[in-house]
Amino acid sequence: MPMFVANQIQLTDSPMKIASSLVGKTVRYLNQKPSSLPKNDGIRTFKIESVDDVFMSKTGKKCATVQVKDVDDGGETKFRTLHLAGISHVV
C-alpha cells in the first residue's frame, strides 16, 4: 500500500515529482528535534522556496534538503533537511 505525505505526495514518487510538488508550497512539519524557538510545540511552518535534493536517509526515511522561509521565525531563510513523513499539511 502506498504511503502519502499529507495525502498529496506519494513516497514512491520520483524525486523530481516530489520536488515539484513541494516548491512554492507552505508545509506544516512535525519537528523531530527540540526547537530553539519559543513556540516549541514541535510543529513548524515552512514556505518551501527550493528543493536541492530528495534522498533516502541511512535510517530508511525519505528526506528532502530544502531552502525555506521559516514562518515561525519571522520569515528567515534557512536550509533544512525534512523527513517527508513528518509533513502533515501542504498548501
N, CA, C and O atoms as CSV, one atom per row, in Angstrom:
chain,resi,resn,atom,element,x,y,z
A,1,MET,N,N,0.849,-1.184,0.000
A,1,MET,CA,C,0.000,0.000,0.000
A,1,MET,C,C,0.891,1.243,0.000
A,1,MET,O,O,1.803,1.342,0.822
A,2,PRO,N,N,0.643,2.196,-0.911
A,2,PRO,CA,C,1.476,3.392,-0.985
A,2,PRO,C,C,1.311,4.276,0.247
A,2,PRO,O,O,0.233,4.362,0.835
A,3,MET,N,N,2.402,4.926,0.618
A,3,MET,CA,C,2.350,5.886,1.724
A,3,MET,C,C,2.342,7.281,1.139
A,3,MET,O,O,3.047,7.562,0.170
A,4,PHE,N,N,1.539,8.159,1.734
A,4,PHE,CA,C,1.395,9.512,1.233
A,4,PHE,C,C,1.886,10.518,2.261
A,4,PHE,O,O,1.841,10.267,3.466
A,5,VAL,N,N,2.352,11.655,1.775
A,5,VAL,CA,C,2.695,12.799,2.605
A,5,VAL,C,C,1.521,13.758,2.505
A,5,VAL,O,O,1.190,14.240,1.422
A,6,ALA,N,N,0.894,14.032,3.645
A,6,ALA,CA,C,-0.234,14.974,3.687
A,6,ALA,C,C,-1.281,14.666,2.615
A,6,ALA,O,O,-1.883,15.583,2.057
A,7,ASN,N,N,-1.498,13.395,2.327
A,7,ASN,CA,C,-2.482,12.923,1.349
A,7,ASN,C,C,-2.271,13.487,-0.051
A,7,ASN,O,O,-3.195,13.467,-0.865
A,8,GLN,N,N,-1.067,13.993,-0.350
A,8,GLN,CA,C,-0.838,14.588,-1.663
A,8,GLN,C,C,0.374,14.029,-2.382
A,8,GLN,O,O,0.345,13.871,-3.602
A,9,ILE,N,N,1.430,13.728,-1.663
A,9,ILE,CA,C,2.677,13.286,-2.276
A,9,ILE,C,C,2.903,11.825,-1.895
A,9,ILE,O,O,2.928,11.475,-0.715
A,10,GLN,N,N,3.064,10.997,-2.895
A,10,GLN,CA,C,3.304,9.584,-2.637
A,10,GLN,C,C,4.806,9.387,-2.427
A,10,GLN,O,O,5.615,9.854,-3.229
A,11,LEU,N,N,5.176,8.692,-1.343
A,11,LEU,CA,C,6.588,8.492,-1.035
A,11,LEU,C,C,7.324,7.718,-2.118
A,11,LEU,O,O,8.549,7.799,-2.205
A,12,THR,N,N,6.603,6.973,-2.942
A,12,THR,CA,C,7.239,6.229,-4.025
A,12,THR,C,C,7.369,7.065,-5.300
A,12,THR,O,O,7.914,6.586,-6.295
A,13,ASP,N,N,6.876,8.308,-5.284
A,13,ASP,CA,C,7.025,9.192,-6.444
A,13,ASP,C,C,8.501,9.445,-6.714
A,13,ASP,O,O,9.335,9.281,-5.824
A,14,SER,N,N,8.818,9.838,-7.922
A,14,SER,CA,C,10.203,10.147,-8.280
A,14,SER,C,C,10.661,11.395,-7.513
A,14,SER,O,O,9.838,12.230,-7.140
A,15,PRO,N,N,11.962,11.521,-7.282
A,15,PRO,CA,C,12.472,12.725,-6.616
A,15,PRO,C,C,12.044,14.007,-7.327
A,15,PRO,O,O,11.735,15.003,-6.674
A,16,MET,N,N,12.023,13.990,-8.667
A,16,MET,CA,C,11.626,15.171,-9.435
A,16,MET,C,C,10.169,15.536,-9.164
A,16,MET,O,O,9.839,16.712,-9.014
A,17,LYS,N,N,9.306,14.537,-9.101
A,17,LYS,CA,C,7.880,14.790,-8.852
A,17,LYS,C,C,7.677,15.287,-7.418
A,17,LYS,O,O,6.875,16.193,-7.190
A,18,ILE,N,N,8.386,14.713,-6.459
A,18,ILE,CA,C,8.284,15.167,-5.070
A,18,ILE,C,C,8.748,16.611,-4.968
A,18,ILE,O,O,8.082,17.435,-4.341
A,19,ALA,N,N,9.887,16.925,-5.581
A,19,ALA,CA,C,10.417,18.290,-5.536
A,19,ALA,C,C,9.427,19.275,-6.142
A,19,ALA,O,O,9.174,20.327,-5.554
A,20,SER,N,N,8.866,18.961,-7.296
A,20,SER,CA,C,7.939,19.888,-7.942
A,20,SER,C,C,6.634,20.022,-7.159
A,20,SER,O,O,5.949,21.039,-7.270
A,21,SER,N,N,6.286,19.011,-6.373
A,21,SER,CA,C,5.078,19.082,-5.538
A,21,SER,C,C,5.280,19.962,-4.306
A,21,SER,O,O,4.308,20.420,-3.705
A,22,LEU,N,N,6.535,20.200,-3.927
A,22,LEU,CA,C,6.826,20.972,-2.715
A,22,LEU,C,C,7.194,22.433,-2.976
A,22,LEU,O,O,6.880,23.304,-2.165
A,23,VAL,N,N,7.856,22.708,-4.100
A,23,VAL,CA,C,8.334,24.066,-4.365
A,23,VAL,C,C,7.159,25.046,-4.432
A,23,VAL,O,O,6.167,24.817,-5.124
A,24,GLY,N,N,7.309,26.146,-3.686
A,24,GLY,CA,C,6.277,27.178,-3.664
A,24,GLY,C,C,5.149,26.910,-2.681
A,24,GLY,O,O,4.249,27.737,-2.531
A,25,LYS,N,N,5.187,25.773,-2.016
A,25,LYS,CA,C,4.123,25.398,-1.081
A,25,LYS,C,C,4.516,25.731,0.360
A,25,LYS,O,O,5.696,25.814,0.703
A,26,THR,N,N,3.503,25.917,1.175
A,26,THR,CA,C,3.702,26.074,2.615
A,26,THR,C,C,3.359,24.739,3.253
A,26,THR,O,O,2.314,24.153,2.971
A,27,VAL,N,N,4.257,24.262,4.122
A,27,VAL,CA,C,4.055,22.959,4.746
A,27,VAL,C,C,4.073,23.087,6.264
A,27,VAL,O,O,4.748,23.951,6.824
A,28,ARG,N,N,3.323,22.217,6.908
A,28,ARG,CA,C,3.413,22.039,8.364
A,28,ARG,C,C,4.240,20.805,8.600
A,28,ARG,O,O,4.045,19.774,7.955
A,29,TYR,N,N,5.167,20.915,9.532
A,29,TYR,CA,C,6.144,19.853,9.730
A,29,TYR,C,C,6.274,19.536,11.210
A,29,TYR,O,O,6.412,20.435,12.040
A,30,LEU,N,N,6.228,18.247,11.532
A,30,LEU,CA,C,6.425,17.806,12.902
A,30,LEU,C,C,7.915,17.643,13.133
A,30,LEU,O,O,8.536,16.714,12.616
A,31,ASN,N,N,8.485,18.550,13.914
A,31,ASN,CA,C,9.915,18.566,14.185
A,31,ASN,C,C,10.330,17.346,14.998
A,31,ASN,O,O,9.664,16.994,15.972
A,32,GLN,N,N,11.416,16.705,14.610
A,32,GLN,CA,C,11.921,15.528,15.322
A,32,GLN,C,C,12.796,15.919,16.508
A,32,GLN,O,O,12.895,15.184,17.490
A,33,LYS,N,N,13.433,17.094,16.404
A,33,LYS,CA,C,14.345,17.545,17.452
A,33,LYS,C,C,13.767,18.774,18.134
A,33,LYS,O,O,12.925,19.459,17.553
A,34,PRO,N,N,14.204,19.069,19.363
A,34,PRO,CA,C,13.724,20.273,20.051
A,34,PRO,C,C,14.043,21.529,19.246
A,34,PRO,O,O,15.096,21.630,18.615
A,35,SER,N,N,13.125,22.471,19.281
A,35,SER,CA,C,13.280,23.728,18.563
A,35,SER,C,C,13.887,24.785,19.473
A,35,SER,O,O,13.669,24.779,20.685
A,36,SER,N,N,14.646,25.687,18.878
A,36,SER,CA,C,15.217,26.803,19.643
A,36,SER,C,C,14.255,27.972,19.730
A,36,SER,O,O,14.541,28.958,20.409
A,37,LEU,N,N,13.120,27.879,19.052
A,37,LEU,CA,C,12.147,28.967,19.070
A,37,LEU,C,C,11.227,28.856,20.281
A,37,LEU,O,O,10.965,27.759,20.774
A,38,PRO,N,N,10.733,30.013,20.761
A,38,PRO,CA,C,9.827,29.989,21.930
A,38,PRO,C,C,8.577,29.130,21.706
A,38,PRO,O,O,8.132,28.439,22.623
A,39,LYS,N,N,8.007,29.168,20.498
A,39,LYS,CA,C,6.841,28.326,20.173
A,39,LYS,C,C,7.373,26.909,19.983
A,39,LYS,O,O,7.807,26.551,18.888
A,40,ASN,N,N,7.342,26.123,21.019
A,40,ASN,CA,C,8.017,24.822,20.959
A,40,ASN,C,C,7.034,23.672,21.131
A,40,ASN,O,O,7.216,22.822,22.002
A,41,ASP,N,N,5.983,23.643,20.294
A,41,ASP,CA,C,5.034,22.529,20.343
A,41,ASP,C,C,5.434,21.416,19.374
A,41,ASP,O,O,4.737,20.409,19.244
A,42,GLY,N,N,6.572,21.616,18.694
A,42,GLY,CA,C,7.065,20.604,17.771
A,42,GLY,C,C,6.540,20.732,16.360
A,42,GLY,O,O,7.013,20.032,15.464
A,43,ILE,N,N,5.568,21.614,16.134
A,43,ILE,CA,C,5.009,21.791,14.799
A,43,ILE,C,C,5.554,23.087,14.219
A,43,ILE,O,O,5.423,24.153,14.821
A,44,ARG,N,N,6.170,22.985,13.036
A,44,ARG,CA,C,6.786,24.135,12.383
A,44,ARG,C,C,6.069,24.405,11.063
A,44,ARG,O,O,5.473,23.504,10.473
A,45,THR,N,N,6.135,25.650,10.610
A,45,THR,CA,C,5.552,26.032,9.332
A,45,THR,C,C,6.655,26.620,8.458
A,45,THR,O,O,7.339,27.567,8.846
A,46,PHE,N,N,6.811,26.039,7.272
A,46,PHE,CA,C,7.838,26.479,6.337
A,46,PHE,C,C,7.216,26.754,4.970
A,46,PHE,O,O,6.328,26.024,4.529
A,47,LYS,N,N,7.682,27.803,4.306
A,47,LYS,CA,C,7.348,28.065,2.901
A,47,LYS,C,C,8.559,27.575,2.109
A,47,LYS,O,O,9.653,28.124,2.241
A,48,ILE,N,N,8.364,26.550,1.294
A,48,ILE,CA,C,9.482,25.935,0.578
A,48,ILE,C,C,9.782,26.725,-0.693
A,48,ILE,O,O,8.942,26.851,-1.584
A,49,GLU,N,N,11.006,27.254,-0.748
A,49,GLU,CA,C,11.436,28.043,-1.902
A,49,GLU,C,C,12.109,27.176,-2.962
A,49,GLU,O,O,11.921,27.394,-4.159
A,50,SER,N,N,12.895,26.192,-2.519
A,50,SER,CA,C,13.553,25.303,-3.483
A,50,SER,C,C,13.843,23.961,-2.818
A,50,SER,O,O,13.931,23.858,-1.594
A,51,VAL,N,N,13.985,22.952,-3.644
A,51,VAL,CA,C,14.352,21.606,-3.176
A,51,VAL,C,C,15.684,21.276,-3.830
A,51,VAL,O,O,15.786,21.212,-5.055
A,52,ASP,N,N,16.704,21.068,-3.006
A,52,ASP,CA,C,18.038,20.772,-3.518
A,52,ASP,C,C,18.233,19.286,-3.770
A,52,ASP,O,O,18.954,18.904,-4.692
A,53,ASP,N,N,17.597,18.443,-2.960
A,53,ASP,CA,C,17.811,17.004,-3.089
A,53,ASP,C,C,16.661,16.251,-2.431
A,53,ASP,O,O,16.096,16.708,-1.438
A,54,VAL,N,N,16.326,15.109,-2.984
A,54,VAL,CA,C,15.385,14.168,-2.369
A,54,VAL,C,C,16.139,12.852,-2.296
A,54,VAL,O,O,16.663,12.376,-3.304
A,55,PHE,N,N,16.197,12.254,-1.095
A,55,PHE,CA,C,17.049,11.082,-0.915
A,55,PHE,C,C,16.507,10.192,0.195
A,55,PHE,O,O,15.612,10.579,0.946
A,56,MET,N,N,17.072,8.990,0.282
A,56,MET,CA,C,16.740,8.047,1.344
A,56,MET,C,C,17.838,8.156,2.401
A,56,MET,O,O,19.020,8.027,2.085
A,57,SER,N,N,17.449,8.394,3.659
A,57,SER,CA,C,18.430,8.523,4.737
A,57,SER,C,C,19.009,7.159,5.098
A,57,SER,O,O,18.518,6.122,4.651
A,58,LYS,N,N,20.051,7.179,5.906
A,58,LYS,CA,C,20.666,5.921,6.360
A,58,LYS,C,C,19.692,5.087,7.187
A,58,LYS,O,O,19.827,3.867,7.278
A,59,THR,N,N,18.701,5.764,7.795
A,59,THR,CA,C,17.708,5.053,8.600
A,59,THR,C,C,16.503,4.606,7.776
A,59,THR,O,O,15.548,4.050,8.319
A,60,GLY,N,N,16.547,4.851,6.456
A,60,GLY,CA,C,15.478,4.391,5.575
A,60,GLY,C,C,14.324,5.355,5.403
A,60,GLY,O,O,13.292,4.981,4.845
A,61,LYS,N,N,14.470,6.587,5.868
A,61,LYS,CA,C,13.407,7.581,5.716
A,61,LYS,C,C,13.667,8.424,4.473
A,61,LYS,O,O,14.803,8.815,4.206
A,62,LYS,N,N,12.601,8.703,3.713
A,62,LYS,CA,C,12.734,9.568,2.539
A,62,LYS,C,C,12.793,11.010,3.031
A,62,LYS,O,O,11.956,11.436,3.827
A,63,CYS,N,N,13.782,11.754,2.554
A,63,CYS,CA,C,14.045,13.117,3.032
A,63,CYS,C,C,14.198,14.070,1.861
A,63,CYS,O,O,14.398,13.655,0.719
A,64,ALA,N,N,14.100,15.361,2.169
A,64,ALA,CA,C,14.368,16.405,1.187
A,64,ALA,C,C,15.197,17.495,1.845
A,64,ALA,O,O,14.903,17.936,2.956
A,65,THR,N,N,16.239,17.922,1.140
A,65,THR,CA,C,17.014,19.076,1.566
A,65,THR,C,C,16.399,20.275,0.858
A,65,THR,O,O,16.348,20.321,-0.371
A,66,VAL,N,N,15.932,21.242,1.640
A,66,VAL,CA,C,15.150,22.347,1.089
A,66,VAL,C,C,15.646,23.700,1.598
A,66,VAL,O,O,16.231,23.800,2.676
A,67,GLN,N,N,15.397,24.736,0.795
A,67,GLN,CA,C,15.576,26.104,1.255
A,67,GLN,C,C,14.183,26.626,1.566
A,67,GLN,O,O,13.282,26.554,0.730
A,68,VAL,N,N,14.010,27.155,2.778
A,68,VAL,CA,C,12.683,27.567,3.231
A,68,VAL,C,C,12.701,28.978,3.784
A,68,VAL,O,O,13.746,29.506,4.164
A,69,LYS,N,N,11.523,29.573,3.819
A,69,LYS,CA,C,11.257,30.746,4.643
A,69,LYS,C,C,10.595,30.165,5.895
A,69,LYS,O,O,9.547,29.525,5.809
A,70,ASP,N,N,11.207,30.391,7.046
A,70,ASP,CA,C,10.697,29.849,8.307
A,70,ASP,C,C,9.631,30.796,8.847
A,70,ASP,O,O,9.952,31.830,9.432
A,71,VAL,N,N,8.379,30.444,8.651
A,71,VAL,CA,C,7.250,31.292,9.054
A,71,VAL,C,C,7.271,31.543,10.554
A,71,VAL,O,O,6.912,32.630,11.006
A,72,ASP,N,N,7.687,30.546,11.327
A,72,ASP,CA,C,7.709,30.677,12.791
A,72,ASP,C,C,8.863,31.531,13.287
A,72,ASP,O,O,8.911,31.882,14.466
A,73,ASP,N,N,9.795,31.871,12.401
A,73,ASP,CA,C,10.967,32.662,12.775
A,73,ASP,C,C,11.038,33.925,11.929
A,73,ASP,O,O,12.110,34.306,11.457
A,74,GLY,N,N,9.896,34.568,11.740
A,74,GLY,CA,C,9.836,35.853,11.053
A,74,GLY,C,C,10.199,35.814,9.580
A,74,GLY,O,O,10.625,36.827,9.025
A,75,GLY,N,N,10.038,34.675,8.941
A,75,GLY,CA,C,10.313,34.567,7.510
A,75,GLY,C,C,11.784,34.425,7.169
A,75,GLY,O,O,12.177,34.598,6.015
A,76,GLU,N,N,12.597,34.111,8.163
A,76,GLU,CA,C,14.040,33.906,7.953
A,76,GLU,C,C,14.277,32.793,6.940
A,76,GLU,O,O,13.643,31.740,7.014
A,77,THR,N,N,15.193,33.020,5.988
A,77,THR,CA,C,15.548,31.997,5.009
A,77,THR,C,C,16.556,31.035,5.635
A,77,THR,O,O,17.556,31.452,6.218
A,78,LYS,N,N,16.269,29.737,5.501
A,78,LYS,CA,C,17.109,28.700,6.104
A,78,LYS,C,C,17.162,27.486,5.194
A,78,LYS,O,O,16.308,27.302,4.327
A,79,PHE,N,N,18.172,26.666,5.403
A,79,PHE,CA,C,18.240,25.353,4.755
A,79,PHE,C,C,17.869,24.310,5.791
A,79,PHE,O,O,18.331,24.368,6.931
A,80,ARG,N,N,17.036,23.357,5.400
A,80,ARG,CA,C,16.588,22.302,6.311
A,80,ARG,C,C,16.540,20.973,5.573
A,80,ARG,O,O,16.325,20.923,4.362
A,81,THR,N,N,16.744,19.900,6.324
A,81,THR,CA,C,16.504,18.555,5.809
A,81,THR,C,C,15.242,18.065,6.505
A,81,THR,O,O,15.197,17.963,7.731
A,82,LEU,N,N,14.230,17.765,5.719
A,82,LEU,CA,C,12.933,17.351,6.259
A,82,LEU,C,C,12.676,15.886,5.929
A,82,LEU,O,O,12.892,15.452,4.798
A,83,HIS,N,N,12.210,15.123,6.925
A,83,HIS,CA,C,11.691,13.781,6.657
A,83,HIS,C,C,10.333,13.982,6.012
A,83,HIS,O,O,9.479,14.661,6.583
A,84,LEU,N,N,10.116,13.421,4.860
A,84,LEU,CA,C,8.848,13.659,4.149
A,84,LEU,C,C,7.647,13.176,4.951
A,84,LEU,O,O,6.577,13.782,4.882
A,85,ALA,N,N,7.804,12.098,5.711
A,85,ALA,CA,C,6.694,11.586,6.509
A,85,ALA,C,C,6.330,12.546,7.649
A,85,ALA,O,O,5.253,12.427,8.233
A,86,GLY,N,N,7.213,13.490,7.970
A,86,GLY,CA,C,6.931,14.480,9.021
A,86,GLY,C,C,6.080,15.645,8.552
A,86,GLY,O,O,5.665,16.474,9.362
A,87,ILE,N,N,5.812,15.721,7.240
A,87,ILE,CA,C,4.987,16.803,6.698
A,87,ILE,C,C,3.526,16.420,6.860
A,87,ILE,O,O,3.086,15.389,6.351
A,88,SER,N,N,2.767,17.265,7.581
A,88,SER,CA,C,1.359,16.940,7.820
A,88,SER,C,C,0.393,17.687,6.913
A,88,SER,O,O,-0.712,17.203,6.670
A,89,HIS,N,N,0.777,18.849,6.408
A,89,HIS,CA,C,-0.089,19.625,5.529
A,89,HIS,C,C,0.754,20.270,4.430
A,89,HIS,O,O,1.881,20.704,4.669
A,90,VAL,N,N,0.191,20.323,3.225
A,90,VAL,CA,C,0.826,21.021,2.109
A,90,VAL,C,C,-0.239,21.928,1.506
A,90,VAL,O,O,-1.280,21.456,1.050
A,91,VAL,N,N,0.028,23.234,1.504
A,91,VAL,CA,C,-0.926,24.184,0.905
A,91,VAL,C,C,-0.210,25.174,0.021
A,91,VAL,O,O,-0.846,26.049,-0.567
